[in-house]
């Protein structure tokens, strides 16, 4: 089945950096554990999923100004100390920073598309590409699979069962490791979080909040309460309308009070929580190559950084996927 595999690159290389054990170094002593882990993960994904299209989605702006303007606390705790600018630079381990550049070079030599967009997070690139695929704007795609360790992207899960030729969108969640991926489709989303679909998950996330992203949520409203409210009313907008309606009797006075106290937050939370679906992306070719685009450069990179076995595995996976 021709599928578009969307990689949340930052999620993957951070996981590789912290997950690869021991001292993994290039011939010159530079750390390359994250590079090798990332390439091995891509090789495993391509080998197991045999996608026809792959895009490594990049954080060109990890903390976009429009989200910070809506909720100033958004990712504020992750800004590097003394970082200049309103948004600030993300706190990234010193040993990881140069490895990100090496990953980008290897992807270019292999021929796997790497796509970012000014003022956008990788999530927004993923949301836009998934939306384009569902709309039939990326030819020959029967399914979209998103590889991420970020639950925010659960909002993109879509299973158009009633639409002939519809393109399902699933998340391959890396929370338990790359070799033990959890597949999130609509049924699993409902089973795990008691929400009807991806949109309902986004509404629940806005109500619940997310300390890891600096989103306060509605004080006193946790995941179960949020899911219950959405089951009753259907959407965040309907929950807010119910809280403002004195004739609505299904809300307890306690919950009503909590919603009303958070109206200012709830007015802007969707701007932060919802990923963009229409970001302006640079031209790129998402088709997965059957062989490296620039084999000489790839060989030089493999030699310089000591990536031989990881590059070999990825090249073999490309060839196998091309034959499939």
C-alpha positions in Angstrom: 0.0 0.0 0.0 1.6 3.3 -1.0 2.0 5.3 2.1 3.5 8.7 3.1 5.7 8.4 6.2 6.1 11.7 8.0 9.0 11.8 10.5 9.0 14.1 13.5 12.7 14.6 13.1 13.5 16.4 16.3 11.5 13.9 18.4 13.5 11.1 16.7 17.0 12.6 17.1 16.4 13.6 20.7 15.2 10.1 21.4 18.3 8.7 19.6 20.6 11.0 21.6 19.3 9.9 24.9 18.6 6.3 23.9 22.0 5.2 22.4 24.1 3.7 25.1 27.9 4.0 25.4 30.4 6.2 23.7 29.6 6.2 20.0 32.1 8.4 18.2 33.5 9.3 14.8 37.1 8.6 13.9 38.0 12.1 15.2 36.3 11.5 18.5 33.1 13.6 17.8 29.9 12.1 19.2 27.7 10.5 16.6 25.3 8.4 18.7 22.3 10.5 17.7 23.2 10.3 14.0 23.6 6.6 14.0 20.5 6.1 16.1 18.4 8.3 13.8 19.7 6.6 10.7 19.1 3.1 12.2 15.5 4.2 13.1 14.8 5.4 9.6 16.2 2.2 8.2 14.0 0.1 10.5 10.9 2.2 9.6 11.5 2.0 5.9 12.2 -1.8 6.2 9.1 -2.5 8.2 6.6 -0.1 6.8 7.9 0.0 3.1 6.5 3.5 2.4 6.5 5.0 -1.1 7.1 8.5 0.2 9.1 9.8 3.2 9.5 13.3 4.6 11.7 14.3 7.5 9.8 17.2 9.0 12.0 19.9 10.6 11.6 22.5 13.4 12.6 25.7 11.6 11.1 27.5 14.5 10.7 25.4 17.7 8.7 28.2 19.5 6.7 30.2 16.9 5.9 33.8 17.7 2.2 33.4 17.0 1.9 30.7 19.7 4.0 32.7 22.2 1.8 35.7 21.6 -1.2 33.7 22.4 0.2 32.0 25.6 3.6 33.5 26.7 4.4 30.5 28.9 4.4 28.2 25.8 7.7 26.2 26.0 9.2 29.1 28.1 10.8 26.6 30.5 12.8 25.1 27.6 14.4 28.3 26.5 18.2 28.2 26.9 19.5 30.4 29.7 20.6 33.8 28.3 19.3 33.0 24.8 18.7 36.2 22.8 15.4 37.2 21.1 11.8 37.0 22.1 11.4 33.3 21.4 14.9 32.3 22.5 16.9 29.3 21.5 15.9 25.9 22.6 18.0 24.3 25.3 19.8 21.5 23.4 22.7 19.4 24.8 26.0 20.6 23.4 26.9 17.2 22.1 23.7 17.0 20.1 23.9 20.3 18.3 26.5 19.4 15.6 24.9 16.0 15.1 21.7 17.6 13.8 23.7 19.1 11.0 25.2 15.8 10.1 21.8 14.2 10.0 20.7 16.9 7.6 23.7 16.3 5.3 23.1 12.5 5.3 19.4 12.9 4.5 20.3 15.2 1.5 22.9 12.7 0.2 20.4 9.8 0.5 17.7 11.8 -1.2 15.1 11.8 1.6 13.2 15.0 1.7 13.8 17.3 4.7 11.1 20.0 5.0 10.8 22.9 7.4 8.9 26.2 7.1 9.7 29.7 8.4 7.8 30.4 11.6 6.6 26.8 11.9 7.3 23.8 14.1 7.7 20.3 12.6 4.2 19.6 13.9 2.9 22.3 11.4 4.8 20.7 8.5 3.3 17.3 9.4 -0.2 18.7 9.7 0.1 20.4 6.3 1.5 17.4 4.5 -1.1 15.1 6.1 -3.9 17.4 5.1 -2.5 17.6 1.5 -2.3 13.8 1.3 -5.9 13.4 2.6 -7.1 16.0 0.0 -5.4 14.0 -2.8 -2.8 16.7 -3.4 0.1 14.1 -3.1 -0.4 11.6 -5.9 -0.5 7.9 -5.2 -1.0 8.0 -1.4 -3.3 5.5 0.3 -2.3 6.2 3.9 -0.4 8.6 6.1 1.8 7.4 9.0 3.3 9.9 11.4 6.3 8.8 13.5 6.6 10.9 16.7 7.0 10.8 20.5 4.8 13.9 20.8 1.2 13.3 21.8 0.2 16.6 20.3 0.1 15.0 16.9 -2.6 12.6 18.0 -5.0 15.3 16.8 -4.2 14.4 13.2 -5.5 10.8 13.6 -8.3 10.3 11.0 -10.0 7.3 9.8 -12.3 8.2 6.9 -14.2 4.9 6.8 -17.2 6.3 5.2 -15.3 8.1 2.4 -14.6 5.9 -0.7 -10.9 6.1 -1.4 -10.3 8.1 1.8 -6.8 8.3 3.2 -6.4 7.3 6.8 -3.9 9.1 9.0 -2.3 7.1 11.8 0.4 7.9 14.4 3.2 5.5 15.1 4.0 6.5 18.7 7.5 6.0 19.8 6.9 6.2 23.6 7.9 2.6 24.1 10.8 2.7 21.6 11.3 2.5 17.9 11.0 -1.3 17.9 7.8 -1.3 19.9 5.7 1.3 18.1 2.2 1.9 19.2 -0.2 2.5 16.3 -2.8 5.1 17.1 -5.9 5.0 14.8 -9.3 6.3 15.7 -10.4 3.2 17.5 -7.2 3.1 19.6 -7.6 6.8 20.4 -11.1 6.2 21.6 -10.1 3.2 23.6 -7.2 4.9 25.3 -8.5 8.5 25.8 -12.3 8.2 25.5 -12.4 10.8 22.7 -14.2 10.3 19.4 -11.4 11.4 17.0 -8.3 13.5 16.6 -10.2 16.8 16.8 -11.7 15.8 20.1 -8.2 14.8 21.3 -7.0 18.4 20.5 -10.0 19.9 22.4 -9.2 17.6 25.4 -5.6 18.6 25.3 -6.6 22.3 25.5 -8.8 21.6 28.5 -6.3 19.4 30.2 -3.2 21.4 29.4 0.3 20.1 29.1 3.1 21.1 31.6 5.8 19.9 29.2 4.7 22.6 26.7 3.9 25.2 29.3 0.2 25.1 28.7 -1.7 25.6 32.0 -5.0 24.0 31.0 -8.2 24.6 33.0 -7.3 24.4 36.7 -8.9 21.3 38.3 -9.9 19.7 35.0 -7.9 16.6 34.2 -8.0 14.2 31.3 -11.0 12.2 32.4 -13.1 15.2 33.2 -12.1 16.8 29.9 -13.0 13.7 27.9 -16.4 13.5 29.7 -17.2 17.0 28.9 -16.4 16.4 25.2 -18.5 13.3 25.2 -21.4 15.3 26.5 -21.1 18.4 24.4 -19.0 17.3 21.4 -16.5 20.1 21.1 -14.5 22.7 23.2 -16.7 25.5 21.8 -19.8 23.7 22.9 -18.3 23.1 26.4 -17.6 26.9 26.7 -21.1 27.7 25.5 -22.7 25.4 28.0 -20.7 26.9 30.9 -22.0 30.4 29.8 -25.6 29.2 29.6 -27.3 29.5 33.0 -30.1 27.2 31.8 -27.6 24.3 31.1 -28.1 21.8 34.0 -25.7 19.0 33.0 -22.7 20.9 34.3 -21.9 20.7 37.9 -21.5 24.1 39.6 -17.9 23.2 40.3 -17.0 22.4 36.7 -18.9 25.4 35.4 -16.9 27.7 37.7 -13.6 26.2 36.5 -14.5 26.7 32.9 -15.7 30.2 33.4 -12.6 31.1 35.3 -10.5 29.9 32.4 -12.3 31.7 29.6 -9.4 33.9 28.6 -7.1 30.9 28.4 -9.7 28.8 26.4 -10.1 31.6 23.9 -6.5 31.4 22.8 -5.6 27.7 23.6 -6.7 26.4 20.2 -4.2 28.7 18.5 -1.4 27.0 20.4 -2.7 23.4 20.5 -3.9 23.0 16.9 -1.2 22.4 14.4 -1.3 24.3 11.1 -2.9 22.6 8.1 -1.9 25.2 5.5 1.7 26.2 6.2 3.7 27.4 3.2 6.2 24.7 2.5 9.2 24.8 0.1 9.2 22.6 -3.0 10.4 19.1 -2.3 10.2 15.6 -3.6 8.6 13.2 -1.1 9.1 10.1 -3.1 11.4 7.6 -1.4 14.4 6.9 -3.6 15.4 3.3 -4.3 19.1 4.3 -4.1 21.1 7.2 -2.8 20.8 10.4 -4.7 24.4 11.3 -4.2 26.4 8.1 -3.4 29.8 9.7 -3.5 28.9 12.4 -0.9 27.1 9.7 1.2 30.2 7.5 1.1 32.4 10.5 2.2 30.0 11.3 5.1 29.9 7.7 6.2 33.7 7.6 6.2 34.3 10.9 7.9 31.8 10.3 10.7 32.1 6.5 11.1 28.6 5.8 10.0 29.3 2.9 7.7 27.0 0.2 9.1 24.1 2.6 9.7 24.4 4.0 6.2 24.6 0.5 4.8 21.4 -0.5 6.6 19.6 2.5 5.3 20.7 1.9 1.7 19.6 -1.7 1.9 16.2 -0.7 3.3 15.8 1.8 0.4 16.5 -0.9 -2.1 14.2 -3.4 -0.5 11.3 -0.8 -0.3 11.9 0.0 -4.0 11.6 -3.6 -4.9 8.4 -3.9 -2.9 
